[in-house]
């Protein structure tokens, strides 16, 4: 099969899976309200210490281990691929919004590496080439460019593949606090979500214009799923907030059946919930 045909095959397959993802994931979101121990079926546990997880729209799970290795799993917990670039130190964040363009950020070296679906390196963003320093929050745009927040001039920047500035937000000094230190950035639903655990989640449009702030603090991980913002708080309660009317619903994680002792993170995917414990991962399937 030629490269052109192969790329077309994976592109069409991704479109089909995305449509399926949205319909199935909406069912998963609605299932949050029915807390029954029969809802979740354990597929697999893996004894491993993981710093954090991400899940993509194709149900693939990405785990960052203590030795700076990125591991990619299937929805059933099968190890598919690994990636390690020890010369850049620890992985500080991941963006798997596009499963064919995985963004891996190394804050120590101010370098963002883009991987393909096989976790092979495609290209890099070297922020030092733009004289950018102390950048903590980065994310991939829908057109595969790099969003970042520059705390030195209080601006959102969009960087192209040739390390050129494609878009620059207005100066945000009048909106942001001096102490604003975002750690996570995501583009979803034509908006930019910028999270500082001490301040909350700030929302911008995809041109970098400020929209609003959600005072949701002390969280490091959140997901934007269709019209909902989903996160687990430190009391192990799962929240979902509608991003149109801001109605919030809260569920006890213990109500889903599995033990929550040492539970540190939960990822919600189509037909899956992935639990990250202190020294293991658990892959669960939604049972209808």
Backbone as CSV, one residue per row, in Angstrom:
resi,resn,N_x,N_y,N_z,CA_x,CA_y,CA_z,C_x,C_y,C_z
1,UNK,0.851,-1.202,0.000,0.000,0.000,0.000,0.883,1.247,0.000
2,UNK,0.599,2.178,-0.885,1.410,3.385,-0.962,1.195,4.244,0.271
3,UNK,2.136,5.190,0.503,2.011,6.076,1.663,0.734,6.897,1.583
4,UNK,0.362,7.340,0.350,-0.843,8.150,0.190,-2.083,7.360,0.570
5,UNK,-2.157,6.124,0.084,-3.314,5.288,0.412,-3.350,4.960,1.892
6,UNK,-2.168,4.724,2.467,-2.102,4.400,3.891,-2.565,5.582,4.739
7,UNK,-2.118,6.790,4.393,-2.532,7.974,5.141,-4.025,8.222,5.008
8,UNK,-4.562,7.997,3.788,-5.997,8.168,3.566,-6.792,7.159,4.382
9,UNK,-6.278,5.929,4.437,-6.945,4.883,5.221,-7.060,5.282,6.684
10,UNK,-5.946,5.742,7.265,-5.958,6.101,8.687,-6.774,7.361,8.936
11,UNK,-6.796,8.270,7.955,-7.591,9.492,8.106,-9.083,9.164,8.143
12,UNK,-9.543,8.327,7.190,-10.963,7.947,7.158,-11.334,7.121,8.382
13,UNK,-10.414,6.275,8.806,-10.674,5.465,9.999,-10.810,6.353,11.231
14,UNK,-9.975,7.397,11.293,-10.042,8.321,12.431,-11.369,9.068,12.448
15,UNK,-11.867,9.489,11.267,-13.156,10.179,11.199,-14.272,9.273,11.701
16,UNK,-14.258,8.022,11.251,-15.290,7.072,11.680,-15.250,6.856,13.186
17,UNK,-14.033,6.680,13.720,-13.907,6.443,15.155,-14.293,7.671,15.967
18,UNK,-14.044,8.862,15.420,-14.420,10.085,16.122,-15.930,10.188,16.253
19,UNK,-16.658,9.866,15.169,-18.119,9.894,15.226,-18.628,8.887,16.250
20,UNK,-18.053,7.685,16.226,-18.445,6.670,17.207,-18.101,7.111,18.622
21,UNK,-16.934,7.743,18.775,-16.484,8.210,20.082,-17.490,9.168,20.703
22,UNK,-17.957,10.143,19.931,-18.865,11.146,20.471,-20.168,10.524,20.945
23,UNK,-20.720,9.600,20.155,-21.995,8.994,20.544,-21.839,8.095,21.765
24,UNK,-20.757,7.304,21.769,-20.549,6.393,22.901,-20.169,7.160,24.160
25,UNK,-19.335,8.188,24.003,-18.891,8.939,25.167,-20.025,9.716,25.803
26,UNK,-20.968,10.187,25.006,-22.142,10.845,25.577,-22.925,9.869,26.439
27,UNK,-22.969,8.611,26.012,-23.618,7.589,26.838,-22.847,7.382,28.133
28,UNK,-21.506,7.408,28.036,-20.683,7.246,29.239,-20.906,8.390,30.207
29,UNK,-21.011,9.613,29.679,-21.248,10.775,30.538,-22.591,10.646,31.232
30,UNK,-23.603,10.227,30.492,-24.927,10.073,31.104,-24.932,8.953,32.132
31,UNK,-24.044,7.981,31.959,-23.977,6.872,32.908,-23.420,7.289,34.253
32,UNK,-22.768,8.442,34.322,-22.198,8.892,35.586,-23.259,8.998,36.667
33,UNK,-24.483,9.334,36.269,-25.533,9.568,37.258,-26.127,8.296,37.828
34,UNK,-25.861,7.166,37.180,-26.437,5.904,37.660,-25.367,5.134,38.407
35,UNK,-25.221,5.401,39.680,-24.149,4.804,40.453,-24.566,3.423,40.927
36,UNK,-24.047,2.412,40.257,-24.398,1.031,40.545,-23.123,0.211,40.447
37,UNK,-22.914,-0.716,41.380,-21.674,-1.482,41.392,-21.527,-2.366,40.172
38,UNK,-22.619,-2.618,39.430,-22.536,-3.456,38.243,-22.160,-2.641,37.015
39,UNK,-21.992,-1.339,37.164,-21.700,-0.487,36.015,-20.321,-0.703,35.424
40,UNK,-19.338,-0.975,36.252,-17.963,-1.084,35.802,-17.471,-2.522,35.906
41,UNK,-16.918,-3.009,34.808,-16.371,-4.367,34.760,-14.857,-4.271,34.608
42,UNK,-14.107,-4.899,35.527,-12.654,-4.848,35.500,-12.120,-5.673,34.330
43,UNK,-11.309,-5.011,33.480,-10.693,-5.697,32.349,-9.269,-6.144,32.665
44,UNK,-8.523,-5.253,33.335,-7.111,-5.576,33.576,-6.534,-4.634,34.612
45,UNK,-5.604,-5.151,35.411,-4.812,-4.308,36.302,-3.341,-4.477,35.922
46,UNK,-2.585,-3.405,36.073,-1.160,-3.418,35.762,-0.419,-2.835,36.951
47,UNK,0.494,-3.602,37.496,1.293,-3.133,38.619,2.399,-2.230,38.090
48,UNK,2.219,-0.934,38.261,3.175,0.035,37.746,2.946,1.368,38.447
49,UNK,4.023,2.096,38.668,3.921,3.431,39.249,3.920,4.441,38.102
50,UNK,2.841,5.205,38.018,2.648,6.145,36.914,2.429,7.544,37.487
51,UNK,3.094,8.539,36.900,2.955,9.918,37.370,1.639,10.536,36.936
52,UNK,1.233,10.329,35.680,-0.064,10.814,35.216,-0.466,10.100,33.935
53,UNK,-1.762,10.218,33.610,-2.369,9.549,32.457,-3.035,10.563,31.550
54,UNK,-3.234,10.149,30.287,-4.124,10.830,29.356,-4.831,9.760,28.528
55,UNK,-5.992,10.104,27.986,-6.739,9.183,27.136,-7.188,9.935,25.888
56,UNK,-7.090,9.275,24.709,-7.474,9.952,23.481,-8.859,9.494,23.013
57,UNK,-9.310,10.059,21.903,-10.659,9.781,21.425,-10.799,8.390,20.823
58,UNK,-9.686,7.668,20.630,-9.726,6.309,20.116,-9.569,5.282,21.231
59,UNK,-9.768,5.740,22.487,-9.729,4.897,23.680,-8.327,4.424,24.044
60,UNK,-7.298,5.007,23.447,-5.938,4.636,23.781,-5.476,5.441,24.990
61,UNK,-4.732,4.781,25.867,-4.322,5.366,27.141,-2.811,5.589,27.129
62,UNK,-2.388,6.748,27.644,-0.981,7.121,27.656,-0.554,7.328,29.103
63,UNK,0.490,6.612,29.505,0.976,6.673,30.880,2.413,7.166,30.902
64,UNK,2.709,8.110,31.803,4.070,8.605,31.986,4.613,7.988,33.270
65,UNK,5.677,7.214,33.147,6.230,6.480,34.276,7.292,7.295,35.005
66,UNK,7.736,6.766,36.127,8.724,7.459,36.947,10.081,7.598,36.243
67,UNK,10.376,6.712,35.281,11.665,6.790,34.585,11.557,7.577,33.277
68,UNK,10.533,8.443,33.182,10.353,9.374,32.061,9.964,8.677,30.753
69,UNK,9.409,7.480,30.854,8.968,6.747,29.671,7.489,6.989,29.435
70,UNK,7.122,7.202,28.170,5.720,7.297,27.765,5.282,5.936,27.250
71,UNK,4.230,5.400,27.846,3.698,4.107,27.436,2.301,4.297,26.851
72,UNK,2.050,3.625,25.745,0.750,3.695,25.079,0.065,2.337,25.181
73,UNK,-1.188,2.359,25.706,-1.956,1.137,25.906,-3.229,1.161,25.064
74,UNK,-3.697,-0.027,24.739,-5.016,-0.140,24.136,-6.075,0.086,25.195
75,UNK,-7.332,0.146,24.779,-8.430,0.351,25.723,-8.578,-0.819,26.688
76,UNK,-8.015,-1.961,26.339,-8.108,-3.143,27.192,-6.854,-3.355,28.034
77,UNK,-5.915,-2.406,27.967,-4.732,-2.499,28.812,-3.551,-3.210,28.191
78,UNK,-3.575,-3.424,26.880,-2.440,-4.054,26.196,-1.404,-2.990,25.857
79,UNK,-0.157,-3.237,26.229,0.916,-2.299,25.923,1.196,-2.318,24.428
80,UNK,1.093,-1.148,23.783,1.249,-1.058,22.336,2.612,-0.499,21.929
81,UNK,3.001,0.635,22.525,4.229,1.306,22.142,4.828,2.000,23.361
82,UNK,6.129,2.305,23.276,6.783,3.101,24.312,7.664,4.158,23.641
83,UNK,7.931,5.228,24.398,8.810,6.301,23.917,9.594,6.833,25.098
84,UNK,10.891,7.045,24.874,11.727,7.598,25.932,12.790,8.497,25.302
85,UNK,12.891,9.708,25.809,13.915,10.664,25.374,14.588,11.215,26.618
86,UNK,15.470,10.399,27.190,16.088,10.743,28.469,16.914,12.010,28.411
87,UNK,17.390,12.386,27.227,18.245,13.565,27.123,17.494,14.849,27.434
88,UNK,16.146,14.783,27.442,15.331,15.964,27.724,14.758,15.971,29.143
89,UNK,15.109,14.968,29.942,14.645,14.950,31.327,13.234,14.418,31.474
90,UNK,12.521,14.943,32.453,11.191,14.438,32.797,10.125,15.014,31.863
91,UNK,9.130,14.185,31.549,7.971,14.647,30.792,7.069,15.435,31.738
92,UNK,6.775,16.660,31.389,5.965,17.501,32.272,4.493,17.509,31.891
93,UNK,4.175,17.310,30.608,2.767,17.268,30.208,2.618,16.562,28.876
94,UNK,1.383,16.111,28.616,1.015,15.455,27.360,-0.247,16.099,26.826
95,UNK,-0.376,16.110,25.498,-1.639,16.479,24.871,-1.921,15.432,23.801
96,UNK,-2.987,14.651,24.028,-3.338,13.564,23.101,-4.672,13.859,22.423
97,UNK,-5.012,15.131,22.323,-6.259,15.519,21.665,-6.333,14.939,20.257
98,UNK,-5.219,14.965,19.547,-5.122,14.350,18.223,-4.289,13.081,18.359
99,UNK,-4.898,11.884,18.240,-4.142,10.643,18.447,-3.080,10.380,17.397
100,UNK,-3.051,11.188,16.322,-2.028,11.046,15.293,-0.915,12.084,15.453
101,UNK,-1.084,12.989,16.411,-0.087,14.017,16.699,-0.032,14.183,18.223
102,UNK,0.807,13.409,18.867,0.918,13.415,20.327,1.966,14.451,20.742
103,UNK,1.553,15.371,21.594,2.470,16.412,22.053,3.045,16.036,23.416
104,UNK,4.374,15.962,23.481,5.079,15.635,24.723,5.943,16.842,25.079
105,UNK,5.722,17.396,26.276,6.439,18.616,26.646,7.428,18.351,27.766
106,UNK,8.644,18.899,27.584,9.727,18.803,28.561,10.029,20.215,29.048
107,UNK,9.501,20.567,30.201,9.614,21.944,30.666,11.057,22.322,30.984
108,UNK,11.853,21.367,31.469,13.235,21.667,31.851,14.048,22.184,30.660
109,UNK,13.781,21.629,29.485,14.502,22.031,28.279,13.646,22.887,27.349
110,UNK,12.451,23.270,27.811,11.568,24.128,27.027,11.424,23.597,25.593
111,UNK,11.137,22.300,25.505,11.047,21.615,24.216,9.760,20.797,24.150
112,UNK,9.025,20.961,23.067,7.811,20.184,22.814,8.072,19.255,21.638
113,UNK,7.913,17.955,21.867,8.157,16.942,20.836,6.812,16.416,20.354
114,UNK,6.635,16.367,19.047,5.402,15.840,18.455,5.682,14.436,17.917
115,UNK,4.867,13.480,18.357,5.015,12.080,17.960,3.868,11.666,17.046
116,UNK,4.123,10.676,16.185,3.037,10.119,15.390,2.351,9.005,16.178
117,UNK,1.426,8.300,15.545,0.629,7.298,16.265,1.461,6.103,16.740
118,UNK,2.652,5.917,16.154,3.527,4.836,16.595,4.534,5.304,17.639
119,UNK,4.349,6.542,18.110,5.235,7.191,19.085,6.643,7.394,18.532
120,UNK,6.730,7.601,17.229,7.985,7.999,16.600,7.976,9.521,16.450
121,UNK,9.119,10.137,16.677,9.183,11.600,16.632,8.956,12.130,15.217
122,UNK,8.088,13.150,15.109,7.826,13.808,13.827,8.589,15.124,13.720
123,UNK,8.489,15.963,14.752,9.206,17.235,14.763,9.182,17.810,16.176
124,UNK,9.898,18.917,16.357,10.001,19.542,17.669,9.719,21.041,17.579
125,UNK,9.254,21.563,18.698,9.184,23.016,18.898,10.249,23.373,19.927
126,UNK,11.218,24.162,19.535,12.267,24.613,20.455,11.942,26.046,20.863
127,UNK,11.410,26.207,22.065,10.946,27.530,22.484,12.098,28.514,22.656
128,UNK,13.284,27.992,22.889,14.446,28.872,23.020,14.743,29.601,21.713
129,UNK,14.335,29.016,20.591,14.544,29.678,19.301,13.745,30.973,19.192
130,UNK,12.684,31.078,20.004,11.848,32.277,20.014,12.140,33.156,21.228
131,UNK,13.234,32.839,21.927,13.601,33.572,23.145,12.501,33.512,24.194
132,UNK,11.803,32.381,24.251,10.766,32.170,25.258,11.353,31.385,26.414
133,UNK,11.015,31.801,27.629,11.540,31.156,28.822,10.425,30.974,29.847
134,UNK,10.603,29.993,30.720,9.681,29.732,31.841,8.268,29.439,31.344
135,UNK,8.170,28.684,30.266,6.873,28.291,29.726,6.466,26.958,30.349
136,UNK,5.370,26.951,31.089,4.894,25.732,31.742,3.712,25.096,31.015
137,UNK,2.834,25.924,30.438,1.577,25.415,29.874,1.617,25.476,28.352
138,UNK,1.545,24.310,27.724,1.512,24.225,26.269,0.430,23.224,25.859
139,UNK,-0.037,23.340,24.624,-1.026,22.399,24.099,-1.047,22.476,22.585
140,UNK,-1.573,21.430,21.968,-1.635,21.370,20.515,-2.928,22.019,20.033
141,UNK,-2.823,22.805,18.956,-4.015,23.416,18.367,-4.680,22.436,17.408
142,UNK,-5.900,22.754,16.993,-6.640,21.874,16.089,-5.975,21.779,14.721
143,UNK,-5.131,22.760,14.364,-4.393,22.712,13.112,-2.930,22.326,13.327
144,UNK,-2.681,21.622,14.449,-1.372,21.037,14.759,-0.259,22.064,14.933
145,UNK,-0.622,23.241,15.425,0.369,24.206,15.871,0.428,24.156,17.399
146,UNK,1.262,24.993,17.976,1.492,24.944,19.420,0.910,26.171,20.100
147,UNK,-0.008,25.930,21.045,-0.474,26.995,21.930,0.428,27.023,23.163
148,UNK,0.707,28.205,23.663,1.432,28.312,24.923,1.045,29.614,25.611
149,UNK,1.228,29.616,26.931,1.033,30.844,27.705,2.392,31.354,28.128
150,UNK,2.671,32.617,27.763,3.942,33.247,28.111,3.735,34.142,29.337
151,UNK,4.208,33.716,30.519,3.984,34.506,31.733,4.819,35.783,31.789
152,UNK,5.792,35.903,30.898,6.659,37.077,30.913,5.996,38.305,30.302
153,UNK,5.066,38.085,29.360,4.341,39.226,28.793,2.827,39.040,28.854
154,UNK,2.364,38.052,29.644,0.940,37.847,29.900,0.153,37.665,28.590
155,UNK,0.648,36.765,27.734,-0.023,36.553,26.454,-0.098,35.069,26.104
156,UNK,-1.172,34.715,25.394,-1.262,33.423,24.735,-0.623,33.561,23.356
157,UNK,0.195,32.578,22.994,0.836,32.572,21.691,0.511,31.280,20.960
158,UNK,0.394,31.379,19.655,0.234,30.211,18.801,1.438,30.158,17.874
159,UNK,2.182,29.025,17.957,3.450,28.899,17.249,3.299,27.906,16.102
160,UNK,3.781,28.286,14.922,3.729,27.414,13.761,4.864,26.403,13.749
161,UNK,4.804,25.473,12.786,5.784,24.390,12.718,7.187,24.861,12.380
162,UNK,7.303,26.058,11.861,8.621,26.630,11.551,9.086,27.585,12.648
163,UNK,8.485,27.436,13.830,8.833,28.248,15.008,8.551,29.736,14.807
164,UNK,7.499,30.024,14.047,7.081,31.409,13.868,5.813,31.663,14.667
165,UNK,5.615,32.879,15.152,4.419,33.235,15.907,3.276,33.487,14.914
166,UNK,2.266,32.633,14.979,1.125,32.741,14.072,0.013,33.611,14.639
167,UNK,-0.113,33.626,15.972,-1.188,34.380,16.611,-0.739,34.802,17.992
168,UNK,-1.143,35.992,18.395,-0.773,36.539,19.694,-1.998,37.184,20.320
169,UNK,-2.289,36.816,21.548,-3.467,37.366,22.223,-3.201,38.806,22.651
170,UNK,-4.253,39.537,23.002,-4.042,40.840,23.640,-3.308,40.681,24.969
171,UNK,-2.730,41.739,25.445,-2.077,41.731,26.748,-3.134,41.446,27.822
172,UNK,-2.865,40.444,28.674,-3.851,39.990,29.658,-3.558,40.514,31.065
173,UNK,-2.715,41.509,31.199,-2.349,42.007,32.529,-3.559,42.519,33.305
174,UNK,-4.518,43.098,32.611,-5.681,43.633,33.300,-6.644,42.580,33.774
175,UNK,-6.449,41.339,33.326,-7.359,40.244,33.677,-6.709,39.269,34.639
176,UNK,-5.441,38.940,34.383,-4.750,37.916,35.150,-4.082,38.490,36.390
177,UNK,-3.970,37.649,37.392,-3.236,38.018,38.586,-1.741,37.817,38.343
178,UNK,-0.928,38.569,39.078,0.520,38.423,38.953,0.954,36.990,39.279
179,UNK,0.199,36.332,40.153,0.573,34.993,40.605,0.050,33.891,39.693
180,UNK,-0.622,34.239,38.607,-1.211,33.242,37.720,-0.111,32.384,37.087
181,UNK,-0.133,31.079,37.394,0.881,30.157,36.908,0.196,28.896,36.364
182,UNK,-0.321,28.945,35.143,-1.024,27.775,34.601,-0.069,26.619,34.333
183,UNK,-0.579,25.407,34.565,0.209,24.199,34.371,-0.334,23.332,33.234
184,UNK,-1.564,23.602,32.816,-2.154,22.782,31.759,-2.926,23.660,30.789
185,UNK,-2.785,23.345,29.499,-3.484,24.082,28.446,-4.082,23.065,27.480
186,UNK,-5.352,23.275,27.130,-6.013,22.413,26.151,-6.883,23.246,25.229
187,UNK,-6.885,22.882,23.951,-7.861,23.429,23.012,-8.953,22.383,22.810
188,UNK,-10.207,22.782,23.010,-11.351,21.893,22.829,-12.603,22.736,22.636
189,UNK,-13.510,22.230,21.829,-14.782,22.925,21.612,-14.560,24.368,21.151
190,UNK,-13.537,24.584,20.312,-13.210,25.907,19.765,-12.839,26.917,20.846
191,UNK,-12.337,26.405,21.974,-11.906,27.265,23.080,-10.573,26.777,23.607
192,UNK,-9.898,27.667,24.344,-8.647,27.338,25.013,-8.919,27.307,26.516
193,UNK,-8.543,26.219,27.159,-8.714,26.055,28.607,-7.329,26.100,29.249
194,UNK,-7.155,27.036,30.156,-5.865,27.283,30.793,-6.039,27.123,32.300
195,UNK,-5.388,26.115,32.878,-5.630,25.773,34.273,-4.463,26.107,35.186
196,UNK,-4.752,26.909,36.201,-3.854,27.151,37.323,-4.541,26.565,38.554
197,UNK,-3.980,25.511,39.174,-4.643,24.878,40.318,-4.959,25.831,41.464
198,UNK,-4.232,26.943,41.562,-4.465,27.895,42.639,-5.540,28.926,42.294
199,UNK,-5.776,29.145,41.017,-6.690,30.213,40.584,-7.968,29.691,39.958
200,UNK,-7.852,28.673,39.119,-9.005,28.131,38.422,-8.702,27.927,36.949
201,UNK,-9.749,27.715,36.181,-9.616,27.462,34.756,-10.096,28.691,33.992
202,UNK,-9.197,29.270,33.228,-9.533,30.425,32.409,-9.827,29.944,30.990
203,UNK,-10.866,30.510,30.390,-11.305,30.082,29.063,-11.142,31.238,28.082
204,UNK,-10.564,30.926,26.926,-10.363,31.890,25.849,-10.980,31.329,24.569
205,UNK,-11.303,32.201,23.623,-11.715,31.688,22.321,-10.471,31.278,21.537
206,UNK,-10.663,30.678,20.364,-9.504,30.165,19.644,-8.729,31.236,18.878
207,UNK,-9.021,32.503,19.203,-8.192,33.614,18.734,-7.409,34.234,19.892
208,UNK,-7.527,33.624,21.088,-6.789,34.108,22.237,-7.477,35.199,23.017
209,UNK,-8.765,35.445,22.752,-9.512,36.472,23.487,-10.129,35.871,24.751
210,UNK,-9.961,36.567,25.862,-10.470,36.081,27.149,-11.995,35.983,27.134
211,UNK,-12.499,34.870,27.688,-13.941,34.637,27.749,-14.442,34.667,29.192
212,UNK,-13.889,33.808,30.041,-14.322,33.783,31.440,-13.387,32.924,32.274
213,UNK,-13.587,32.971,33.601,-12.836,32.144,34.548,-13.797,31.270,35.340
214,UNK,-13.490,29.977,35.411,-14.228,29.047,36.253,-13.413,28.837,37.529
215,UNK,-13.986,29.190,38.666,-13.251,29.082,39.931,-13.310,27.637,40.403
216,UNK,-12.477,26.832,39.777,-12.330,25.413,40.116,-10.860,25.226,40.472
217,UNK,-10.581,25.055,41.739,-9.195,25.055,42.200,-8.772,23.677,42.714
218,UNK,-7.471,23.550,42.912,-6.847,22.352,43.472,-7.078,21.111,42.620
219,UNK,-7.113,21.293,41.311,-7.152,20.132,40.410,-6.008,20.270,39.409
220,UNK,-5.407,19.136,39.075,-4.333,19.112,38.089,-4.804,18.548,36.754
221,UNK,-5.877,17.755,36.799,-6.324,17.057,35.591,-7.806,17.303,35.366
222,UNK,-8.142,17.583,34.120,-9.548,17.713,33.737,-9.698,17.253,32.298
223,UNK,-10.938,16.967,31.910,-11.242,16.605,30.529,-12.376,17.486,30.023
224,UNK,-12.307,17.829,28.747,-13.414,18.503,28.081,-14.025,17.480,27.136
225,UNK,-15.256,17.079,27.445,-15.936,16.024,26.693,-17.219,16.594,26.128
226,UNK,-17.203,16.835,24.824,-18.341,17.459,24.160,-18.651,18.774,24.867
227,UNK,-19.805,18.916,25.474,-20.182,20.183,26.113,-19.894,20.198,27.615
228,UNK,-19.154,19.214,28.112,-18.953,19.078,29.548,-17.487,19.203,29.947
229,UNK,-17.282,19.793,31.113,-15.988,19.783,31.775,-16.084,18.737,32.894
230,UNK,-15.135,17.799,32.923,-15.180,16.681,33.868,-13.879,16.646,34.654
231,UNK,-13.980,16.483,35.982,-12.779,16.376,36.820,-13.110,15.673,38.120
232,UNK,-12.068,15.149,38.789,-12.204,14.559,40.119,-11.490,15.453,41.111
233,UNK,-12.163,15.759,42.229,-11.541,16.613,43.234,-10.739,15.781,44.225
234,UNK,-10.110,16.448,45.189,-9.256,15.762,46.142,-10.036,14.881,47.113
235,UNK,-11.351,15.098,47.203,-12.196,14.264,48.044,-12.743,13.060,47.275
236,UNK,-12.203,12.814,46.084,-12.595,11.703,45.224,-14.069,11.780,44.827
237,UNK,-14.490,12.995,44.521,-15.823,13.201,43.957,-15.659,13.607,42.500
238,UNK,-16.476,13.003,41.637,-16.401,13.272,40.209,-17.407,14.365,39.856
239,UNK,-16.912,15.405,39.192,-17.747,16.544,38.821,-17.930,16.569,37.310
240,UNK,-19.100,16.984,36.872,-19.280,17.325,35.462,-20.078,18.633,35.404
241,UNK,-19.564,19.544,34.607,-20.177,20.863,34.479,-20.510,21.125,33.017
242,UNK,-21.750,21.504,32.763,-22.161,21.853,31.408,-21.577,23.218,31.055
243,UNK,-20.914,23.315,29.912,-20.205,24.537,29.566,-21.093,25.589,28.908
244,UNK,-22.376,25.313,28.816,-23.318,26.310,28.312,-24.115,26.941,29.456
245,UNK,-24.713,26.087,30.291,-25.535,26.625,31.392,-24.827,26.538,32.749
246,UNK,-23.636,25.900,32.795,-22.793,25.800,33.992,-23.466,25.025,35.125
247,UNK,-24.424,24.221,34.781,-25.010,23.321,35.780,-23.960,22.264,36.135
248,UNK,-23.764,22.060,37.435,-22.751,21.115,37.910,-23.394,19.962,38.654
249,UNK,-22.944,18.758,38.351,-23.398,17.554,39.042,-22.188,16.877,39.666
250,UNK,-22.374,16.301,40.848,-21.279,15.715,41.612,-21.644,14.285,41.994
251,UNK,-20.688,13.378,41.799,-20.910,11.965,42.088,-19.784,11.420,42.950
252,UNK,-20.128,10.542,43.868,-19.138,9.880,44.705,-18.472,8.768,43.898
253,UNK,-17.150,8.801,43.823,-16.449,7.751,43.090,-16.707,6.379,43.698
254,UNK,-16.891,6.330,45.009,-17.150,5.049,45.675,-18.465,4.429,45.213
255,UNK,-19.349,5.242,44.632,-20.634,4.726,44.184,-20.569,3.881,42.936
256,UNK,-19.407,3.868,42.253,-19.280,3.065,41.039,-18.841,1.637,41.310
257,UNK,-18.520,1.304,42.563,-18.207,-0.074,42.895,-16.766,-0.325,43.257
258,UNK,-15.796,-0.049,42.354,-14.397,-0.347,42.669,-13.885,0.453,43.864
259,UNK,-12.925,-0.128,44.559,-12.305,0.555,45.688,-11.611,1.830,45.213
260,UNK,-11.674,2.847,46.053,-11.011,4.117,45.725,-9.823,4.400,46.641
261,UNK,-9.388,3.409,47.394,-8.237,3.597,48.265,-6.991,3.867,47.412
262,UNK,-6.281,4.921,47.708,-5.077,5.336,46.975,-5.378,5.767,45.537
263,UNK,-6.642,6.043,45.229,-6.984,6.504,43.886,-6.464,7.926,43.674
264,UNK,-5.723,8.147,42.589,-5.094,9.443,42.357,-5.601,10.149,41.109
265,UNK,-6.128,9.408,40.144,-6.600,10.028,38.907,-7.588,9.091,38.226
266,UNK,-8.557,9.686,37.530,-9.512,8.922,36.727,-9.594,9.545,35.347
267,UNK,-9.531,8.701,34.308,-9.716,9.143,32.924,-10.999,8.503,32.383
268,UNK,-11.860,9.333,31.835,-13.117,8.862,31.265,-12.980,8.778,29.754
269,UNK,-13.294,7.608,29.197,-13.227,7.416,27.757,-14.458,6.707,27.248
270,UNK,-14.553,6.509,25.945,-15.691,5.788,25.392,-15.681,4.346,25.877
271,UNK,-16.688,4.007,26.647,-16.861,2.667,27.221,-15.781,2.293,28.234
272,UNK,-15.016,3.254,28.699,-13.928,2.949,29.623,-13.847,3.977,30.749
273,UNK,-13.382,3.501,31.915,-12.861,4.363,32.967,-11.529,3.771,33.392
274,UNK,-10.502,4.597,33.375,-9.169,4.152,33.752,-8.830,4.766,35.100
275,UNK,-8.508,3.915,36.078,-8.151,4.368,37.415,-6.632,4.309,37.564
276,UNK,-6.061,5.404,38.040,-4.640,5.411,38.381,-4.517,5.422,39.891
277,UNK,-3.971,4.341,40.425,-3.685,4.242,41.848,-2.202,4.531,42.080
278,UNK,-1.793,4.485,43.315,-0.416,4.822,43.650,0.584,3.922,42.938
279,UNK,0.287,2.626,42.874,1.241,1.684,42.286,0.609,0.740,41.268
280,UNK,-0.509,1.139,40.664,-1.124,0.286,39.654,-2.137,1.071,38.836
281,UNK,-2.454,0.495,37.677,-3.506,0.993,36.822,-4.619,-0.046,36.749
282,UNK,-5.861,0.413,36.628,-7.002,-0.493,36.476,-7.846,-0.009,35.298
283,UNK,-8.092,-0.933,34.365,-8.901,-0.632,33.184,-10.295,-1.225,33.387
284,UNK,-11.307,-0.347,33.378,-12.692,-0.775,33.565,-13.507,-0.491,32.314
285,UNK,-14.499,-1.324,32.087,-15.419,-1.140,30.969,-16.798,-0.804,31.521
286,UNK,-17.463,0.200,30.872,-18.842,0.502,31.235,-19.740,-0.652,30.827
287,UNK,-20.560,-1.099,31.735,-21.522,-2.161,31.447,-22.903,-1.569,31.439
288,UNK,-23.583,-1.657,30.308,-24.912,-1.047,30.170,-25.996,-1.988,30.682
